[in-house]
Amino acid sequence: MILIVMGVSGSGKTTLARTLAKLTGWQFAEGDDYHSEANRQKMHSGIPLTDADRAPWLATLHALILQWHQRGENGILTCSALKQAYRETLTADLPTEAYHFALTEAPKEVIAERMQARQHFMPAELLDSQLATLEPPADALHVSALDPPGVAARKVLESLGVTPLAETN
């Protein structure tokens, strides 16, 4: 199974995904680690990425999760996956039963506060553009980023019918 933890920057994707990886022992990949330096610089400068900027990044992430699937490995990927077209790129060539999306959500004020408190290439000034771009998927698990990470992760696993290997807070 491939789980793609998605949402706007600062919504808790990485925190949730790392907790899920600890609970399951599954492969984990941080989507932000696969951005090109040009994309990182653009975002750091407060310039939203275009679809053309994102295309090679999404193709790389698609190749990663396709490899997991082909090897029969379970994996967790973080990726904003804001538009339906991005999600389709990520999951092309995968059977629909092989993957799930989990959308992390929190009030805009909470996300903005989190973004301002961390060191990241994505500035809080781009939050509005991310929220405007977000096309929430109808079939995603909705995860409150206000829940403690362990609670949120256990809810996701329960929804997926996955038994945790270990407990975490």
Steps between C-alpha positions, in 0.01 A plus 500: 500500500615852419379782723541854370471754781396822332401856581629853498840587640497516878195275540691224674570258215852410605417467869211266421698301242799448732265381774330262257838367387597431862173319560519288186866460406409601144728684258484878544587777257472874560379649174668834568839325489444438127446865398763646271720777633332737251156416646630547855648840413181608326286411802752651742469824301122494551417397143241222466597205281327454167371170367808491273725543806326214676490255207855352537460484878170312473649265240785417738258432787286286270803292405583451868158374603467291185825325598364434849187349349691289247722361778195426715610749767275718711592867507405841628566810291444861595398723212281807489307342206278807496328441165319195367734504198800472732344205679431332167866546402614353829281192472514432124554130426402400855182302565254706702507249785880548534492853640313735730519873563485655847429874501638687801285796597510782753365855521695749289614690810650185654683413177635854461627496858674168441658626178637810671647293785706261284805507278381402152538623144124561474416839655169567673429761229425215257229344718219690328613379157514142629153523651366651175656217298377217725237278339403273790456143379164341565652162578778603743511427868460834679744540786486778756845648552370619837503143633823382664707316234462159665122537521473618140725219376301233683178640349652476152618144556163398640328649193733300277460180700874493582623371836791700644826317570588730790339761714604869501362813660 
